[in-house]
Amino acid sequence: MKGIGILSIFLAVPLFSCYSQIATEKSGAISASPDMIVLDGKSPKLKYITEAEAPLMQRPLLDLVTGKVVYDETRTVRVSSPISGRVIGKIAEIGLQVNVADILAELDSPELAHAQAAYAESLADLEMVKRAYGRVQSLFENNIAPRKAVDEAEDQLVRARSETERNRLKLANLGVHNRQMDGRFVLRAPLAGIVTERNINPGMEVKPDLPLPLFVISDLSRLWVLIDIFEKDIGLISRGAHVRIHVPAYPEESFVATIDYISQVVDETSRTVKVRCIIQNEDKRLLPAMFASATVLSDPGDRVVIIPLTALFSEGESDWVYIDTGNHRYLKRRVTVGLRTRNQAVIRDGLNPGERFVADGALLLRAEQKQHANEQ
């Protein structure tokens, strides 16, 4: 019986060895040590694993917050007509780049014609009063007219001058500086920029009190981003801090904005504070009304290692990553994580800048490592 038992052991060892070899060949991986896993160079699992160098990046202070791209109101004007009239002639198109004083639209305005006529009449009255005053002044100097007549003529002259100036200023406020009696009012651009909105059509009756502006003109080379910061996080931000902006239109890119203003009022419903950021937009890729997400950053010199959350996996109460040691060898290492955002993690300890780590596929390697541990 003893001989049969020894013979069974000798027969079982090759069989177990053969089974382990088959399992290893099937998975394409072997466990070189409890914390090391090695993949065969021909393993199909390699295409699911992505390595990267640990980057040194500016530290984020907060998780991603929501925001919206809007006009820079210091470079935006909403144009309405200061006078009533009917639209005639050409109208500036949406998207047109205009300069200061470029024509946006032209109106046929009876109100303007009346103002022009009033100015012309006041000019004629002023000339007549000037001549009358000159005659009375001459008579007074020759002791023919009394002093009272001179005072009355002078008073009429002052009144005529005041009325003429009032009518002139009325036209000047409308931007009309000629004396033509045509009743044509030209609406001009007060700011250089792009016509982004238009609420005017040919033949339309225009009034100063319309609910919508006729045109919106904005210099889109600089925009604002309004973000919502929770009340508890206000102490972490300050004017001049940089903010990394992401928009759905360019998911692989980020844009840098600068905090310009922090509201002094907390929204009682959301418990957030509006923060205004300035962002340069020379290439005009960002557009007003775009939704955005923002990450508030620390000082430019405060840099840390930041990795994607896909590189992390948990085991017990610790976080781990796999380090690429070369030749498809991956070493499991514990790391200390600071701030976690929606898709990234700040590494406080355990991963040095420039070290290669598994950015995607860490869970696959962990599953392989557990499988080998169970087989052994």
Beta strands, then each sheet from edge to edge (+ up, - down):
strand 1: 29-33
strand 2: 36-39
strand 3: 50-53
strand 4: 56-58
strand 5: 65-71
strand 6: 76-79
strand 7: 85-88
strand 8: 97-98
strand 9: 103-108
strand 10: 184-188
strand 11: 193-198
strand 12: 205-206
strand 13: 215-218
strand 14: 222-230
strand 15: 242-246
strand 16: 255-266
strand 17: 272-280
strand 18: 291-296
strand 19: 303-308
strand 20: 313-315
strand 21: 318-326
strand 22: 329-340
strand 23: 344-349
strand 24: 356-360
sheet 1: 1+ 2- 22+ 21- 20+
sheet 2: 1+ 2- 22+ 23- 19+ 4-
sheet 3: 3+ 24-
sheet 4: 5+ 14- 17+ 16- 15+ 18- 5+
sheet 5: 6+ 13- 11+ 8-
sheet 6: 10+ 9- 7+ 12-
end
